[in-house]
Amino acid sequence: MPEVEKRPRTELRVVVRGKRKTERVIALLRDHGLEAEIVENDDDELVNIFETEWYKKTRAEMTPGDVLRIRRENAGLSQAALGEKIGSNRQNISAMERGRREIGRATAEKLAAALGQKPEEFQRRW
């Protein structure tokens, strides 16, 4: 019979203001295989998510295309709308998000201006 390793349960608590944003955070966590629920008025100690191992690991695994998709969706833009804003088209945005097209410096600067980010967000980290 295989051995089962018991691991301590780790809880990550995230405070998000705004119902729409909360639902998106819950969906993102569930997409990454994590259990997530909304708890109102929880008085437990809060932790800065950017300092958690989960966030650091997840962020390190993200590609520039992942970042682009998340930033675009958070801005409420379709691929076509973002393409229009930067003088490109939906197909190019899709290819960048899927990692089939590199995001060059000039394009990163246009994306950053359109989405209110830094150009480095959209370029590969080596």
Secondary structure, DSSP 8 states (H G I E B T S, - for coil): -----------------SHHHHHHHHHHHHHTT------SS--S----GGGSHHHHHHHHH--HHHHHHHHHHHTT--HHHHHHHHT--HHHHHHHHTTSS---HHHHHHHHHHHTS-GGGGS---
